[in-house]
């Protein structure tokens, strides 16, 4: 019986055999176009570009969805971790806090990644990951950009996981979970 079900499902449409998930994180800057974002980001010159010039380039840095903004000490905690200030001389803390208050960290994410994995398999599952995943970091001090770097990864990987009968076990678990949910929703058992 299980073998017949597996053959029927295995010979069905490709949508039943693959599980696809999309991860998309965008900010709305430059119409959510990565190429335009990278072109304008390349125009930023450290120690020369001001916040006003950033706005003129199209970087609206206030109230942008998914963008993180840290000012002062939280900016340094985000960059270096909570332990960054462990060995600081206590007498220099007031001076340090005044200096750190001048810094603002902007993190602009861009992610459009698609994961496709075999849902039905016997011994080997193919998992494919495609799409860009980027983080653009800008640090400004007193209204002037002092640091601007991008971390860009173009995903295009294929991975194979081996597990004897794993696909069938996972599939039956999904079907069983869906049946249990349906029966509970209908008021049974």
Contact map, one row per residue, 1 for C-alpha under 8 A:
111110000000000000000000000000000000000000000000000000000000000000000000000000000000000000000000000000000000000000000000000000000000000000000000000000000000000000000000000000000000000000000
111111000000000000000000000000000000000000000000000000000000000000000000000000000000000000000000000000000000000000000000000000000000000000000000000000000000000000000000000000000000000000000
111111100000000000000000000000000000000000000000000000000000000000000000000000000000000000000000000000000000000000000000000000000000000000000000000000000000000000000000000000000000000000000
111111110000000000000000000000000000000000000000000000000000000000000000000000000000000000000000000000000000000000000000000000000000000000000000000000000000000000000000000000000000000000000
111111111000000000000000000000000000000000000000000000000000000000000000000000000000000000000000000000000000000000000000000000000000000000000000000000000000000000000000000000000000000000000
011111111100000000000000000000000000000000000000000000000000000000000000000000000000000000000000000000000000000000000000000000000000000000000000000000000000000000000001000000000000000000000
001111111110000000000000000000000000000000000000000000000000000000000000000000000000000000000000000000000000000000000000000000000000000000000000000000000000000000000000000000000000000000000
000111111111000000000000000000000000000000000000000000000000000000000000000000000000000000000000000000000000000000000000000000000000000000000000000000000000000000000000000000000000000000000
000011111111000110000000000000000000000000000000000000000000000000000000000000000000000000000000000000000000000000000000000000000000000000000000000000000000000000000000000000000000000000000
000001111111000010000000000000000000000000000000000000000000000000000000000000000000000000000000000000000000000000000001000000000000000000000000000000000000000000000000000000000000000000000
000000111111100000000000000000000000000000000000000000000000000000000000000000000000000000000000000000000000000000000000000000000000000000000000000000000000000000000000000000000000000000000
000000011111110110000000000000000000000000000000000000000000000000000000000000000000000000000000000000000000000000000000000000000000000000000000000000000000000000000000000000000000000000000
000000000011111110000000000000000000000000000000000000000000000000000000000000000000000000000000000000000000000000000000000000000000000000000000000000000000000000000000000000000000000000000
000000000001111111000000000000000000000000000000000000000000000000000000000000000000000000000000000000000000000000000000000000000000000000000000000000000000000000000000000000000000000000000
000000000000111111100000000000000000000000000000000000000000000000000000000000000000000000000000000000000000000000000000000000000000000000000000000000000000000000000000000000000000000000000
000000001001111111100000000000000000000000000000000000000000000000000000000000000000000000000000000000000000000000000010000000000000000000000000000000000000000000000000000000000000000000000
000000001101111111100000000000000000000000000000000000000000000000000000000000000000000000000000000000000000000000000111000000000000000000000000000000000000000000000000000000000000000000000
000000000000011111110000000000000000000000000000000000000000000000000000000000000000000000000000000000000000000000011111000000000000000000000000000000000000000000000000000000000000000000000
000000000000001111111000000000000000000000000000000000000000000000000000000000000000000000000000000000000000000000111110000000000000000000000000000000000000000000000000000000000000000000000
000000000000000001111100000000000000000000000000000000000000000000000000000000000000000000000000000000000000000001111000000000000000000000000000000000000000000000000000000000000000000000000
000000000000000000111110000000000000000000000000000000000000000000000000000000000000000000000000000000000000000001110000000000000000000000000000000000000000000000000000000000000000000000000
000000000000000000011111000000000000000000000000000000000000000000000000000000000000000000000000000000000000000111100000000000000000000000000000000000000000000000000000000000000000000000000
000000000000000000001111100000000000000000000000000000000000000000000000000000000000000000000000000000000000001111000000000000000000000000000000000000000000000000000000000000000000000000000
000000000000000000000111110000000000000000000000000000000000000000000000000000000000000000000000000000000000011110000000000000000000000000000000000000000000000000000000000000000000000000000
000000000000000000000011111000000000000000000000000000000000000001000000000000000000000000000000000000000000111100000000000000000000000000000000000000000000000000000000000000000000000000000
000000000000000000000001111110010000000000000000000000000000000011000000000000000000000000000000000000000000111000000000000000000000000000000000000000000000000000000000000000000000000000000
000000000000000000000000111110010000000000000000000000000000000111100000000000000000000000000000000000000001110000000000000000000000000000000000000000000000000000000000000000000000000000000
000000000000000000000000011111110000000000000000000000000000000110000000000000000000000000000000000000000000000000000000000000000000000000000000000000000000000000000000000000000000000000000
000000000000000000000000011111111000100000000000000000000111000100000000000000000000000000000000000000000000000000000000000000000000000000000000000000000000000000000000000000000000000000000
000000000000000000000000000111111001100000000000000000000100000000000000000000000000000000000000000000000000000000000000000000000000000000000000000000000000000000000000000000000000000000000
000000000000000000000000000111111000000000000000000000000000000000000000000000000000000000000000000000000000000000000000000000000000000000000000000000000000000000000000000000000000000000000
000000000000000000000000011111111100100000000000000000000000000000000000000000000000000000000000000000000000000000000000000000000000000000000000000000000000000000000000000000000000000000000
000000000000000000000000000011111111100000000000000000000000000000000000000000000000000000000000000000000000000000000000000000000000000000000000000000000000000000000000000000000000000000000
000000000000000000000000000000011111110000000000000000000000000000000000000000000000000000000000000000000000010000000000000000000000000000000000000000000000000000000000000000000000000000000
000000000000000000000000000000001111111000000000000000000000000000000000000000000000000000000000000000000000000000000000000000000000000000000000000000000000000000000000000000000000000000000
000000000000000000000000000001001111111100000000000000000000000000000000000000000000000000000000000000000000000000000000000000000000000000000000000000000000000000000000000000000000000000000
000000000000000000000000000011011111111110000000000000000000000000000000000000000000000000000000000000000000000000000000000000000000000000000000000000000000000000000000000000000000000000000
000000000000000000000000000000000111111111000000000000000000000000000000000000000000000000000000000000000000000000000000000000000000000000000000000000000000000000000000000000000000000000000
000000000000000000000000000000000011111111100000000000000000000000000000000000000000000000000000000000000000000000000000000000000000000000000000000000000000000000000000000000000000000000000
000000000000000000000000000000000001111111110000000000001100000000000000000000000000000000000000000000000000000000000000000000000000000000000000000000000000000000000000000000000000000000000
000000000000000000000000000000000000111111110000000000000000000000000000000000000000000000000000000000000000000000000000000000000000000000000000000000000000000000000000000000000000000000000
000000000000000000000000000000000000011111111000000000000000000000000000000000000000000000000000000000000000000000000000000000000000000000000000000000000000000000000000000000000000000000000
000000000000000000000000000000000000001111111000000000000000000000000000000000000000000000000000000000000000000000000000000000000000000000000000000000000000000000000000000000000000000000000
000000000000000000000000000000000000000111111100100001000000000000000000000000000000000000000000000000000000000000000000000000000000000000000000000100000000000000000000000000000000000000000
000000000000000000000000000000000000000001111111100000000000000000000000000000000000000000000000000000000000000000000000000000000000000000000000100100000000000000000000000000000000000000000
000000000000000000000000000000000000000000011111100000000000000000000000000000000000000000000000000000000000000000000000000000000000000000000000111100000000000000000000000000000000000000000
000000000000000000000000000000000000000000001111100000000000000000000000000000000000000000000000000000000000000000000000000000000000000000000001111000000000000000000000000000000000000000000
000000000000000000000000000000000000000000001111110000000000000000000000000000000000000000000000000000000000000000000000000000000000000000000001110000000000000000000000000000000000000000000
000000000000000000000000000000000000000000011111111011000000000000000000000000000000000000000000000000000000000000000000000000000000000000000001100000000000000000000000000000000000000000000
000000000000000000000000000000000000000000000001111111000000000000000000000000000000000000000000000000000000000000000000000000000000000000000011100000000000000000000000000000000000000000000
000000000000000000000000000000000000000000000000111111100000000000000000000000000000000000000000000000000000000000000000000000000000000000010011100000000000000000000000000000000000000000000
000000000000000000000000000000000000000000000000011111110000000000000000000000000000000000000000000000000000000000000000000000000000000000000000000000000000000000000000000000000000000000000
000000000000000000000000000000000000000000000000111111111000000000000000000000000000000000000000000000000000000000000000000000000000000000000000000000000000000000000000000000000000000000000
000000000000000000000000000000000000000000010000111111111111000000000000000000000000000000000000000000000000000000000000000000000000000000000000000000000000000000000000000000000000000000000
000000000000000000000000000000000000000000000000001111111111100000000000000000000000000000000000000000000000000000000000000000000000000000000000000000000000000000000000000000000000000000000
000000000000000000000000000000000000000000000000000111111110000000000000000000000000000000000000000000000000000000000000000000000000000000000000000000000000000000000000000000000000000000000
000000000000000000000000000000000000000100000000000011111110000000000000000000000000000000000000000000000000000000000000000000000000000000000000000000000000000000000000000000000000000000000
000000000000000000000000000011000000000100000000000001111111000000000000000000000000000000000000000000000000000000000000000000000000000000000000000000000000000000000000000000000000000000000
000000000000000000000000000010000000000000000000000001111111100000000000000000000000000000000000000000000000000000000000000000000000000000000000000000000000000000000000000000000000000000000
000000000000000000000000000010000000000000000000000001100111110100000000000000000000000000000000000000000000000000000000000000000000000000000000000000000000000000000000000000000000000000000
000000000000000000000000000000000000000000000000000000100011111100000000000000000000000000000000000000000100000000000000000000000000000000000000000000000000000000000000000000000000000000000
000000000000000000000000000000000000000000000000000000000001111100000000000000000000000000000000000000000000000000000000000000000000000000000000000000000000000000000000000000000000000000000
000000000000000000000000000000000000000000000000000000000000111110000000000000000000000000000000000000000000000000000000000000000000000000000000000000000000000000000000000000000000000000000
000000000000000000000000001110000000000000000000000000000001111111100000000000000000000000000000000000000000000000000000000000000000000000000000000000000000000000000000000000000000000000000
000000000000000000000000011100000000000000000000000000000000001111100000000000000000000000000000000000000000000000000000000000000000000000000000000000000000000000000000000000000000000000000
000000000000000000000000111000000000000000000000000000000000000111110000000000000000000000000000000000000001100000000000000000000000000000000000000000000000000000000000000000000000000000000
000000000000000000000000001000000000000000000000000000000000000111111000000000000000000000000000000000000111100000000000000000000000000000000000000000000000000000000000000000000000000000000
000000000000000000000000000000000000000000000000000000000000000001111100000000000000000000000000000000001111000000000000000000000000000000000000000000000000000000000000000000000000000000000
000000000000000000000000000000000000000000000000000000000000000000111110001000000000000000000000000000011110000000000000000000000000000000000000000000000000000000000000000000000000000000000
000000000000000000000000000000000000000000000000000000000000000000011111011001000000000000000000000000011100000000000000000000000000000000000000000000000000000000000000000000000000000000000
000000000000000000000000000000000000000000000000000000000000000000001111111000000000000000000000000011111000000000000000000000000000000000000000000000000000000000000000000000000000000000000
000000000000000000000000000000000000000000000000000000000000000000000111111100000000000000000000100111110000000000000000000000000000000000000000000000000000000000000000000000000000000000000
000000000000000000000000000000000000000000000000000000000000000000000011111110000000000000000000100110000000000000000000000000000000000000000000000000000000000000000000000000000000000000000
000000000000000000000000000000000000000000000000000000000000000000000111111111000000000000000000000000000000000000000000000000000000000000000000000000000000000000000000000000000000000000000
000000000000000000000000000000000000000000000000000000000000000000001111111111100000000000000000000000111000000000000000000000000000000000000000000000000000000000000000000000000000000000000
000000000000000000000000000000000000000000000000000000000000000000000001111111111001000000000000000000000000000000000000000000000000000000000000000000000000000000000000000000000000000000000
000000000000000000000000000000000000000000000000000000000000000000000000111111111111000000000000000000000000000000000000000000000000000000000000000000000000000000000000000000000000000000000
000000000000000000000000000000000000000000000000000000000000000000000100011111111100000000000000000000000000000000000000000000000000000000000000000000000000000000000000000000000000000000000
000000000000000000000000000000000000000000000000000000000000000000000000001111111000000000000000000000000000000000000000000000000000000000000000000000000000000000000000000000000000000000000
000000000000000000000000000000000000000000000000000000000000000000000000000111111111000000000000000000000000000000000000000000000000000000000000000000000000000000000000000000000000000000000
000000000000000000000000000000000000000000000000000000000000000000000000000111111111000000000000000000000000000000000000000000000000000000000000000000000000000000000000000000000000000000000
000000000000000000000000000000000000000000000000000000000000000000000000000011011111100000000000000000000000000000000000000000000000000000000000000000000000000000000000000000000000000000000
000000000000000000000000000000000000000000000000000000000000000000000000000010011111110000000000000000000000000000000000000000000000000000000000000000000000000000000000000000000000000000000
000000000000000000000000000000000000000000000000000000000000000000000000000110011111111000000000000000000000000000000000000000000000000000000000000000000000000000000000000000000000000000000
000000000000000000000000000000000000000000000000000000000000000000000000000000000111111100000000000000000000000000000000000000000000000000000000000000000000000000000000000000000000000000000
000000000000000000000000000000000000000000000000000000000000000000000000000000000011111100000000000000000000000000000000000000000000000000000000000000000000000000000000000000000000000000000
000000000000000000000000000000000000000000000000000000000000000000000000000000000001111110000000000000000000000000000000000000000000000000000000000000000000000000000000000000000000000000000
000000000000000000000000000000000000000000000000000000000000000000000000000000000000111111011000000000000000000000000000000000000000000000000000000000000000000000000000000000000000000000000
000000000000000000000000000000000000000000000000000000000000000000000000000000000000001111111000000000000000000000000000000000000000000000000000000000000000000000000000000000000000000000000
000000000000000000000000000000000000000000000000000000000000000000000000000000000000000111111000000000000000000000000000000000000000000000000000000000000000000000000000000000000000000000000
000000000000000000000000000000000000000000000000000000000000000000000000000000000000000011111100000000000000000000000000000000000000000000000000000000000000000000000000000000000000000000000
000000000000000000000000000000000000000000000000000000000000000000000000000000000000000111111111000000000000000000000000000000000000000000000000000000000000000000000000000000000000000000000
000000000000000000000000000000000000000000000000000000000000000000000000000000000000000111111111100000000000000000000000000000000000000000000000000000000000000000000000000000000000000000000
000000000000000000000000000000000000000000000000000000000000000000000000000000000000000000111111110000000000000000000000000000000000000000000000000000000000000000000000000000000000000000000
000000000000000000000000000000000000000000000000000000000000000000000000000000000000000000011111111000000000000000000000000000000000000000000000000000000000000000000000000000000000000000000
000000000000000000000000000000000000000000000000000000000000000000000000000000000000000000011111111100000000000000000000000000000000000000000000000000000000000000000000000000000000000000000
000000000000000000000000000000000000000000000000000000000000000000000001100000000000000000001111111110000000000000000000000000000000000000000000000000000000000000000000000000000000000000000
000000000000000000000000000000000000000000000000000000000000000000000000000000000000000000000111111111000000000000000000000000000000000000000000000000000000000000000000000000000000000000000
000000000000000000000000000000000000000000000000000000000000000000000000000000000000000000000011111111100000000000000000000000000000000000000000000000000000000000000000000000000000000000000
000000000000000000000000000000000000000000000000000000000000000000000001100000000000000000000001111111100000000000000000000000000000000000000000000000000000000000000000000000000000000000000
000000000000000000000000000000000000000000000000000000000000000000000011100000000000000000000000111111100000000000000000000000000000000000000000000000000000000000000000000000000000000000000
000000000000000000000000000000000000000000000000000000000000000000000011000000000000000000000000011111110000000000000000000000000000000000001100000000000000000000000000000000000000000000000
000000000000000000000000000000000000000000000000000000000000000000000011001000000000000000000000001111111000000000000000000000000000000000111100000000000000000000000000000000000000000000000
000000000000000000000000000000000000000000000000000000000000000000001111001000000000000000000000000001111100000000000000000000000000000000111000000000000000000000000000000000000000000000000
000000000000000000000000000000000000000000000000000000000000000000011110001000000000000000000000000000111110000000000000000000000000000011110000000000000000000000000000000000000000000000000
000000000000000000000000000000000000000000000000000000000000100000111100000000000000000000000000000000011111000000000000000000000000000011100000000000000000000000000000000000000000000000000
000000000000000000000000000000000000000000000000000000000000000000111000000000000000000000000000000000001111100000000000000000000000001111000000000000000000000000000000000000000000000000000
000000000000000000000000001000000000000000000000000000000000000001110000000000000000000000000000000000000111110000000000000000000000001110000000000000000000000000000000000000000000000000000
000000000000000000000000111000000000000000000000000000000000000001100000000000000000000000000000000000000011111000000000000000000000111100000000000000000000000000000000000000000000000000000
000000000000000000000001111000000100000000000000000000000000000000000000000000000000000000000000000000000001111100000000000000000001111000000000000000000000000000000000000000000000000000000
000000000000000000000011110000000000000000000000000000000000000000000000000000000000000000000000000000000000111110000000000000000011110000000000000000000000000000000000000000000000000000000
000000000000000000000111100000000000000000000000000000000000000000000000000000000000000000000000000000000000011111000000000000000011100000000000000000000000000000000000000000000000000000000
000000000000000000000111000000000000000000000000000000000000000000000000000000000000000000000000000000000000001111100000000000001111100000000000000000000010000000000000000000000000000000000
000000000000000000011110000000000000000000000000000000000000000000000000000000000000000000000000000000000000000111110000000000001110000000000000000000000000000000000000000000000000000000000
000000000000000000111100000000000000000000000000000000000000000000000000000000000000000000000000000000000000000011111000000000111100000000000000000000000000000000000000000000000000000000000
000000000000000001111000000000000000000000000000000000000000000000000000000000000000000000000000000000000000000001111100000000111000000000000000000000000000000000000000000000000000000000000
000000000000000001110000000000000000000000000000000000000000000000000000000000000000000000000000000000000000000000111110000011110000000000000000000000000000000000000000000000000000000000000
000000000000000011100000000000000000000000000000000000000000000000000000000000000000000000000000000000000000000000011111100011100000000000000000000000000000000000000000000000000000000000000
000000000000000111100000000000000000000000000000000000000000000000000000000000000000000000000000000000000000000000001111100010000000000000000000000000000000000000000010011000000000000000000
000000000100000011000000000000000000000000000000000000000000000000000000000000000000000000000000000000000000000000000111110000000000000000000000000000000000000000000011001000000000000000000
000000000000000000000000000000000000000000000000000000000000000000000000000000000000000000000000000000000000000000000111111110000000000000000000000000000000000000001111000000000000000000000
000000000000000000000000000000000000000000000000000000000000000000000000000000000000000000000000000000000000000000000001111110000000000000000000000000000000000000111111000000000000000000000
000000000000000000000000000000000000000000000000000000000000000000000000000000000000000000000000000000000000000000000000111110000000000000000000000000000000000001111110000000000000000000000
000000000000000000000000000000000000000000000000000000000000000000000000000000000000000000000000000000000000000000000000111111000000000000000000000000000000000111110000000000000000000000000
000000000000000000000000000000000000000000000000000000000000000000000000000000000000000000000000000000000000000000001110111111100000000000000000000000000000000111100010000000000000000000000
000000000000000000000000000000000000000000000000000000000000000000000000000000000000000000000000000000000000000000001100000111110000000000000000000000000000011110000000000000000000000000000
000000000000000000000000000000000000000000000000000000000000000000000000000000000000000000000000000000000000000000111100000011111000000000000000000000000000011110000000000000000000000000000
000000000000000000000000000000000000000000000000000000000000000000000000000000000000000000000000000000000000000000111000000001111100000000000000000000000001111000000000000000000000000000000
000000000000000000000000000000000000000000000000000000000000000000000000000000000000000000000000000000000000000011110000000000111110000000000000000000000011110000000000000000000000000000000
000000000000000000000000000000000000000000000000000000000000000000000000000000000000000000000000000000000000000011100000000000011111000000000000000000000111100000000000000000000000000000000
000000000000000000000000000000000000000000000000000000000000000000000000000000000000000000000000000000000000001111000000000000001111100000000000000000000111000000000000000000000000000000000
000000000000000000000000000000000000000000000000000000000000000000000000000000000000000000000000000000000000011110000000000000000111110000000000000000011110000000000000000000000000000000000
000000000000000000000000000000000000000000000000000000000000000000000000000000000000000000000000000000000000111110000000000000000011111000000000000000011110000000000000000000000000000000000
000000000000000000000000000000000000000000000000000000000000000000000000000000000000000000000000000000000000111000000000000000000001111100000000000001111000000000000000000000000000000000000
000000000000000000000000000000000000000000000000000000000000000000000000000000000000000000000000000000000011110000000000000000000000111110000000000001110000000000000000000000000000000000000
000000000000000000000000000000000000000000000000000000000000000000000000000000000000000000000000000000000011100000000000000000000000011111000000000111100000000000000000000000000000000000000
000000000000000000000000000000000000000000000000000000000000000000000000000000000000000000000000000000001111000000000000000000000000001111100000001111000000000000000000000000000000000000000
000000000000000000000000000000000000000000000000000000000000000000000000000000000000000000000000000000001110000000000000000000000000000111110000111110000000000000000000000000000000000000000
000000000000000000000000000000000000000000000000000000000000000000000000000000000000000000000000000000111100000000000000000000000000000011111000111100000000000000000000000000000000000000000
000000000000000000000000000000000000000000000000001000000000000000000000000000000000000000000000000000111000000000000000000000000000000001111111111000000000000000000000000000000000000000000
000000000000000000000000000000000000000000000000000000000000000000000000000000000000000000000000000001110000000000000000000000000000000000111111110000000000000000000000000000000000000000000
000000000000000000000000000000000000000000000000000000000000000000000000000000000000000000000000000001100000000000000000000000000000000000011111000000000000000000000000000000000000000000000
000000000000000000000000000000000000000000000000011000000000000000000000000000000000000000000000000000000000000000000000000000000000000000011111100000000000000000000000000000000000000000000
000000000000000000000000000000000000000000000011111000000000000000000000000000000000000000000000000000000000000000000000000000000000000000011111110000000000000000000000000000000000000000000
000000000000000000000000000000000000000000001111111000000000000000000000000000000000000000000000000000000000000000000000000000000000000001111011111100000000000000000000000000000000000000000
000000000000000000000000000000000000000000000111000000000000000000000000000000000000000000000000000000000000000000000000000000000000000001111001111100000000000000000000000000000000000000000
000000000000000000000000000000000000000000000110000000000000000000000000000000000000000000000000000000000000000000000000000000000000000011110000111110000000000000000000000000000000000000000
000000000000000000000000000000000000000000011100000000000000000000000000000000000000000000000000000000000000000000000000000000000000000111100000111111000000000000000000000000000000000000000
000000000000000000000000000000000000000000000000000000000000000000000000000000000000000000000000000000000000000000000000000000000000000111000000001111100000000000000000000000000000000000000
000000000000000000000000000000000000000000000000000000000000000000000000000000000000000000000000000000000000000000000000000000000000011110000000000111110000000000000000000000000000000000000
000000000000000000000000000000000000000000000000000000000000000000000000000000000000000000000000000000000000000000000000000000000000011100000000000011111000000000000000000000000000000000000
000000000000000000000000000000000000000000000000000000000000000000000000000000000000000000000000000000000000000000000000000000000001111000000000000001111100000000000000000000000000000000000
000000000000000000000000000000000000000000000000000000000000000000000000000000000000000000000000000000000000000000000000000000000001110000000000000000111110000000000000000000000000000000000
000000000000000000000000000000000000000000000000000000000000000000000000000000000000000000000000000000000000000000000000000000000111100000000000000000011111000000000000000000000000000000000
000000000000000000000000000000000000000000000000000000000000000000000000000000000000000000000000000000000000000010000000000000001111100000000000000000001111100000000000000000000000000000000
000000000000000000000000000000000000000000000000000000000000000000000000000000000000000000000000000000000000000000000000000000011110000000000000000000000111110000000000000000000000000000000
000000000000000000000000000000000000000000000000000000000000000000000000000000000000000000000000000000000000000000000000000000011100000000000000000000000011111000000000000000000000000000000
000000000000000000000000000000000000000000000000000000000000000000000000000000000000000000000000000000000000000000000000000001111000000000000000000000000001111100000000000000000000000000000
000000000000000000000000000000000000000000000000000000000000000000000000000000000000000000000000000000000000000000000000000001110000000000000000000000000000111110000000000000000000000000000
000000000000000000000000000000000000000000000000000000000000000000000000000000000000000000000000000000000000000000000000000111100000000000000000000000000000011111000000000000000000000000000
000000000000000000000000000000000000000000000000000000000000000000000000000000000000000000000000000000000000000000000000000111100000000000000000000000000000001111100000000000000000000000000
000000000000000000000000000000000000000000000000000000000000000000000000000000000000000000000000000000000000000000000000001110000000000000000000000000000000000111110000000000000000000000000
000000000000000000000000000000000000000000000000000000000000000000000000000000000000000000000000000000000000000000000000011110000000000000000000000000000000000011111110000000000000000000000
000000000000000000000000000000000000000000000000000000000000000000000000000000000000000000000000000000000000000000000000011100000000000000000000000000000000000001111100000000000000000000000
000000000000000000000000000000000000000000000000000000000000000000000000000000000000000000000000000000000000000000000000111000000000000000000000000000000000000000111111100000000000000000000
000000000000000000000000000000000000000000000000000000000000000000000000000000000000000000000000000000000000000000000000111000000000000000000000000000000000000000111111110000000000000000000
000000000000000000000000000000000000000000000000000000000000000000000000000000000000000000000000000000000000000000000011111010000000000000000000000000000000000000101111111000000000000000000
000001000000000000000000000000000000000000000000000000000000000000000000000000000000000000000000000000000000000000000001110000000000000000000000000000000000000000001111111100000000000000000
000000000000000000000000000000000000000000000000000000000000000000000000000000000000000000000000000000000000000000000000000000000000000000000000000000000000000000001111111110000000000000000
000000000000000000000000000000000000000000000000000000000000000000000000000000000000000000000000000000000000000000000010000000000000000000000000000000000000000000000111111111000000000000000
000000000000000000000000000000000000000000000000000000000000000000000000000000000000000000000000000000000000000000000011000000000000000000000000000000000000000000000011111111100000000000000
000000000000000000000000000000000000000000000000000000000000000000000000000000000000000000000000000000000000000000000000000000000000000000000000000000000000000000000001111111110000000000000
000000000000000000000000000000000000000000000000000000000000000000000000000000000000000000000000000000000000000000000000000000000000000000000000000000000000000000000000111111111000000000000
000000000000000000000000000000000000000000000000000000000000000000000000000000000000000000000000000000000000000000000000000000000000000000000000000000000000000000000000011111111100000000000
000000000000000000000000000000000000000000000000000000000000000000000000000000000000000000000000000000000000000000000000000000000000000000000000000000000000000000000000001111111110000000000
000000000000000000000000000000000000000000000000000000000000000000000000000000000000000000000000000000000000000000000000000000000000000000000000000000000000000000000000000111111111000000000
000000000000000000000000000000000000000000000000000000000000000000000000000000000000000000000000000000000000000000000000000000000000000000000000000000000000000000000000000011111111100000000
000000000000000000000000000000000000000000000000000000000000000000000000000000000000000000000000000000000000000000000000000000000000000000000000000000000000000000000000000001111111110000000
000000000000000000000000000000000000000000000000000000000000000000000000000000000000000000000000000000000000000000000000000000000000000000000000000000000000000000000000000000111111111000000
000000000000000000000000000000000000000000000000000000000000000000000000000000000000000000000000000000000000000000000000000000000000000000000000000000000000000000000000000000011111111100000
000000000000000000000000000000000000000000000000000000000000000000000000000000000000000000000000000000000000000000000000000000000000000000000000000000000000000000000000000000001111111110000
000000000000000000000000000000000000000000000000000000000000000000000000000000000000000000000000000000000000000000000000000000000000000000000000000000000000000000000000000000000111111111000
000000000000000000000000000000000000000000000000000000000000000000000000000000000000000000000000000000000000000000000000000000000000000000000000000000000000000000000000000000000011111111111
000000000000000000000000000000000000000000000000000000000000000000000000000000000000000000000000000000000000000000000000000000000000000000000000000000000000000000000000000000000001111111111
000000000000000000000000000000000000000000000000000000000000000000000000000000000000000000000000000000000000000000000000000000000000000000000000000000000000000000000000000000000000111111110
000000000000000000000000000000000000000000000000000000000000000000000000000000000000000000000000000000000000000000000000000000000000000000000000000000000000000000000000000000000000011111110
000000000000000000000000000000000000000000000000000000000000000000000000000000000000000000000000000000000000000000000000000000000000000000000000000000000000000000000000000000000000001111111
000000000000000000000000000000000000000000000000000000000000000000000000000000000000000000000000000000000000000000000000000000000000000000000000000000000000000000000000000000000000001111111
000000000000000000000000000000000000000000000000000000000000000000000000000000000000000000000000000000000000000000000000000000000000000000000000000000000000000000000000000000000000001100111
